[in-house]
Amino acid sequence: MPERFMDPILANAIIRATEAAAIAAFDLAGRGDEQQADQAAVDAMREALNQIPMQGRIVIGEGERDEAPMLYIGEEVGTGDGPEIDIALDPLEGTTLTAKCMPNALSVLAIAPRGGMLHSPDVYMDKIAVGPGYEPGLVTLDQSPSENVLALAKAKGVAPEEVSVCILDRPRHEKIIESCRSVGARVVLITDGDIAGVINTTDKATGIDMYIGQGGAPEGVLAASAMKCIGGQMEGRLFFRNEDEKARAARAGIKDFGRIYKLDEMVSLPTVFCATGVTRGGLLDGVIRKDGRVETETLIMTSYDGATRRVRTSRPL
């Protein structure tokens, strides 16, 4: 593991990047313009990343090069000095949430040494995740949702009725919801923000035991970075809607289109995960402006020591 990757200066620098993006996005919260809020977060994060002493390369971003000025896959960031770093990011996870000033919007970033993350294209991914403390392979995409609920209930020593499953509220998830409820599980539906949905499985205070569903593959790799830091379990399988998406995956080096990726395959090297709240939610407080200052709350996790920290920052406007 590269020694400089563990440098606290680097960890502190990525905190500043998510803070800057969160503050910029919050200025547009409730204004009804998703694209403008997203662009503000992108611009602020790019500016902060380019001040970090690293040779950064975005492997999970807002799209491919032809979609610039978003932070695109393959973009080089940083000063050009220092360690070679792969970056996964979502400057604004929850554009709709922000536009409507609804809870749980985040600014998210994860880093790993070069070659440490799955280079996933911007397609869908089937996901399943549970928190730490269980035998490896307890839940898997090879089983039905109901079978996974029963396996988790047995491992917890509780009835299936005491298992809560977080699922994105989408028509495509009707069968998953039905399968979970068929064995008595409680289904907690969320409107957006599946990175937070996955991370919630690691915090007993949320009451979420498992996450199941189909969402963005980039968000899947970001969530896997957080799970790697905490020791949870997660699997992902890319889902392609057409041949164009398969071609994009092939350009990213994906050869087995039906492969189920384990957590350590999505994030294979030590990682640092960072999320700053944009709007207040169950995971983090949102940006607060008062008395001429702006306050943020950031969650930072590091896989090399299993540490989880919450950082509250207050700075003058």
C-alpha positions in Angstrom: 0.0 0.0 0.0 1.6 3.3 -1.0 2.6 5.1 2.1 1.7 8.6 0.8 -1.9 7.3 0.1 -2.4 7.2 3.9 -1.2 10.8 4.3 -3.8 12.6 6.4 -3.1 15.7 4.3 -4.7 13.8 1.3 -7.7 12.8 3.4 -8.2 16.3 4.6 -8.0 17.6 1.1 -10.8 15.4 -0.2 -13.0 16.6 2.7 -12.5 20.1 1.4 -13.6 18.9 -2.1 -16.9 17.4 -0.9 -17.5 20.4 1.4 -17.0 22.9 -1.5 -19.4 20.9 -3.7 -22.0 20.6 -1.0 -22.0 24.3 -0.3 -22.2 25.2 -3.9 -25.2 22.8 -4.5 -27.0 24.0 -1.4 -27.0 27.5 -2.7 -29.4 26.2 -5.3 -31.5 23.9 -3.1 -35.2 24.3 -3.6 -34.7 26.4 -6.8 -36.2 23.6 -9.0 -33.2 23.4 -11.4 -31.4 20.0 -11.1 -28.9 20.8 -13.9 -27.8 24.1 -12.4 -27.3 22.6 -9.0 -25.3 19.7 -10.4 -23.2 22.0 -12.4 -22.4 24.2 -9.4 -21.3 21.1 -7.4 -19.2 19.9 -10.3 -17.4 23.2 -10.8 -16.7 23.6 -7.0 -15.4 20.0 -6.7 -13.2 20.3 -9.8 -11.6 23.5 -8.5 -10.9 21.8 -5.1 -9.5 18.6 -6.7 -7.1 20.6 -8.9 -5.5 22.1 -5.8 -4.6 18.7 -4.3 -0.9 17.5 -4.7 -1.7 14.2 -6.6 -1.8 12.7 -10.0 -5.6 12.1 -10.0 -7.6 10.2 -12.6 -11.4 10.0 -12.5 -12.5 6.4 -13.1 -16.1 6.9 -11.9 -17.5 10.3 -12.9 -20.5 12.1 -14.4 -20.1 10.6 -17.8 -17.6 10.2 -20.6 -15.4 12.8 -22.2 -18.0 14.0 -24.7 -20.2 15.0 -21.8 -17.8 17.7 -20.4 -17.9 20.1 -18.6 -19.0 17.5 -16.2 -16.2 15.7 -14.3 -15.8 13.0 -16.9 -14.4 9.5 -16.8 -10.7 9.7 -17.7 -10.3 13.4 -16.7 -7.0 14.1 -14.9 -7.2 16.3 -11.8 -4.7 17.5 -9.2 -1.5 19.4 -9.4 0.3 16.6 -11.2 2.7 15.9 -8.3 2.3 13.3 -5.6 0.7 9.9 -5.6 -1.2 8.3 -8.5 -4.8 8.2 -7.4 -8.0 6.8 -8.9 -11.1 8.8 -8.0 -14.8 7.9 -7.9 -17.1 10.8 -7.4 -20.7 12.1 -7.5 -20.5 15.9 -6.8 -24.3 15.8 -6.2 -25.9 12.5 -5.4 -29.6 13.5 -5.3 -30.0 16.3 -7.9 -33.8 15.9 -7.7 -33.6 16.0 -3.9 -31.6 19.2 -4.0 -33.9 20.9 -6.6 -36.9 20.1 -4.3 -34.9 20.8 -1.1 -35.7 17.2 0.1 -33.6 15.2 2.6 -30.5 13.1 2.0 -28.7 14.8 -0.9 -24.9 14.3 -0.6 -21.6 15.2 -2.2 -19.6 12.0 -2.5 -16.0 11.2 -3.3 -13.8 8.1 -2.9 -10.1 7.6 -3.7 -7.8 4.6 -4.0 -4.3 3.9 -5.4 -4.1 3.7 -9.2 -5.9 0.5 -10.4 -7.9 0.1 -7.1 -11.4 0.5 -8.4 -13.7 -1.1 -11.0 -13.8 1.1 -14.1 -17.6 0.9 -14.4 -19.4 2.6 -17.3 -22.4 4.8 -16.5 -25.0 2.0 -16.7 -27.3 0.3 -14.2 -26.2 -2.2 -11.6 -28.1 -4.7 -9.6 -27.0 -4.4 -5.9 -27.3 -6.1 -2.6 -25.7 -5.0 0.6 -25.7 -5.8 4.4 -23.7 -4.3 7.2 -20.7 -5.8 9.0 -20.7 -8.7 11.4 -22.0 -11.6 9.2 -20.3 -14.6 7.6 -19.1 -13.9 4.1 -21.5 -14.7 1.4 -24.6 -14.5 3.6 -26.6 -12.6 0.9 -26.1 -12.8 -2.8 -27.6 -11.8 -6.1 -27.8 -15.5 -7.0 -30.7 -15.8 -4.5 -34.1 -14.3 -4.6 -34.9 -11.3 -2.4 -37.0 -13.5 -0.1 -34.2 -16.0 0.3 -31.8 -13.3 1.2 -34.3 -11.9 3.8 -34.7 -15.4 5.3 -30.9 -15.9 5.4 -30.3 -12.6 7.1 -33.1 -13.2 9.6 -31.6 -16.5 10.6 -28.1 -15.0 11.0 -29.6 -12.2 13.2 -31.6 -14.7 15.2 -34.9 -12.9 14.5 -38.1 -13.5 12.6 -38.2 -12.2 9.0 -40.8 -9.6 10.2 -37.9 -7.9 12.1 -35.8 -7.5 9.0 -36.0 -4.1 7.2 -35.0 -3.8 3.6 -34.2 -0.5 1.9 -35.3 -0.3 -1.8 -35.5 2.6 -4.3 -39.2 3.4 -5.0 -39.2 2.5 -8.7 -41.7 0.5 -10.9 -38.8 -1.8 -11.9 -38.5 -2.9 -8.3 -42.1 -4.1 -7.9 -41.1 -7.8 -8.0 -38.3 -7.3 -5.5 -40.7 -5.5 -3.1 -43.3 -8.2 -3.5 -40.7 -10.9 -2.8 -39.4 -9.2 0.4 -42.9 -8.7 1.7 -43.9 -12.3 0.9 -41.9 -13.5 3.8 -42.9 -10.7 6.1 -40.0 -8.2 5.8 -40.5 -4.5 6.3 -39.7 -2.6 3.1 -38.4 1.0 3.5 -38.8 2.9 0.2 -36.6 5.8 -0.7 -37.2 8.3 -3.6 -33.5 8.8 -4.5 -30.0 8.4 -3.1 -29.0 4.8 -3.2 -25.5 5.5 -1.9 -27.0 6.6 1.4 -29.3 3.6 1.2 -26.4 1.2 1.0 -24.5 3.0 3.8 -27.5 3.0 6.1 -27.1 -0.8 6.4 -23.9 -0.2 8.4 -25.6 2.0 11.1 -27.9 0.3 13.5 -29.5 3.7 14.3 -31.1 3.8 10.8 -32.9 0.5 11.4 -32.0 -0.7 7.9 -30.7 -4.3 7.7 -30.3 -4.8 3.9 -30.3 -2.9 0.7 -31.5 -4.4 -2.6 -32.2 -2.9 -6.0 -31.1 -1.6 -9.3 -29.4 1.8 -9.5 -26.5 3.5 -11.2 -23.3 1.5 -11.5 -21.0 4.5 -10.6 -23.0 4.9 -7.4 -22.5 1.2 -6.8 -18.7 1.5 -6.8 -18.9 4.6 -4.6 -21.1 2.7 -2.1 -18.7 -0.3 -2.3 -15.9 2.0 -1.2 -17.8 2.9 1.9 -18.7 -0.7 2.6 -15.0 -1.7 2.2 -14.1 0.8 4.9 -16.7 -0.5 7.4 -16.4 -4.2 6.6 -19.9 -4.8 5.2 -20.9 -7.1 2.4 -22.0 -6.0 -1.1 -22.4 -7.5 -4.6 -23.0 -5.8 -7.9 -23.9 -7.0 -11.4 -24.0 -4.6 -14.4 -27.4 -4.4 -16.2 -27.4 -3.3 -19.8 -30.5 -1.9 -21.6 -29.1 -2.0 -25.1 -26.1 -2.7 -27.2 -24.7 0.8 -26.9 -24.4 0.3 -23.2 -22.6 -3.0 -23.7 -20.2 -1.2 -26.1 -19.5 1.4 -23.5 -18.7 -1.3 -21.0 -16.4 -3.0 -23.4 -14.5 0.3 -23.9 -14.1 0.4 -20.1 -12.6 -3.1 -20.1 -15.6 -5.1 -19.1 -15.6 -8.5 -20.8 -18.1 -10.7 -18.8 -21.4 -8.8 -19.0 -23.2 -11.1 -16.6 -20.5 -11.2 -13.9 -21.4 -10.7 -10.2 -18.8 -8.5 -8.7 -17.9 -9.0 -5.0 -17.0 -6.1 -2.8 -13.3 -6.6 -3.1 -13.6 -6.8 -6.9 -15.3 -3.5 -7.1 -12.8 -1.9 -4.8 -9.6 -4.0 -4.7 -7.1 -1.6 -2.9 -7.3 0.5 0.2 -9.7 3.3 -0.1 -10.9 6.6 1.5 -14.6 7.4 1.3 -16.0 10.9 2.0 -19.5 12.3 1.9 -20.8 15.8 2.9 -24.4 16.4 3.5 -26.1 18.9 1.1 -29.6 18.7 2.6 -30.3 17.3 6.0 -30.9 13.6 6.1 -30.7 10.4 8.2 -27.0 9.9 7.4 -25.7 13.5 7.7 -26.8 17.0 8.5 -27.1 19.4 5.6 -25.4 22.7 4.9 -26.4 25.4 7.4 -25.9 29.1 6.8 -26.2 31.4 9.9 -24.6 34.3 11.6 -22.3 35.0 8.6 -20.9 31.4 8.6 -21.5 28.2 6.8 -21.5 24.8 8.5 -21.1 21.3 7.0 -21.0 17.8 8.3 -18.9 15.2 6.6 -18.5 11.5 7.0 -15.0 10.1 6.2 -14.1 6.4 6.3 -10.7 4.8 5.8 -10.3 1.1 4.9 -6.7 0.8 6.0 -7.6 1.3 9.7 -11.4 0.7 9.6 -12.0 4.1 11.1 -15.1 6.2 10.7 -15.1 9.9 11.5 -17.6 12.7 11.4 -16.2 16.2 10.8 -18.2 19.3 11.5 -16.7 22.4 9.8 -17.7 26.1 10.3 -16.2 28.8 8.2 -16.9 32.4 7.4 -19.1 33.1 4.4 
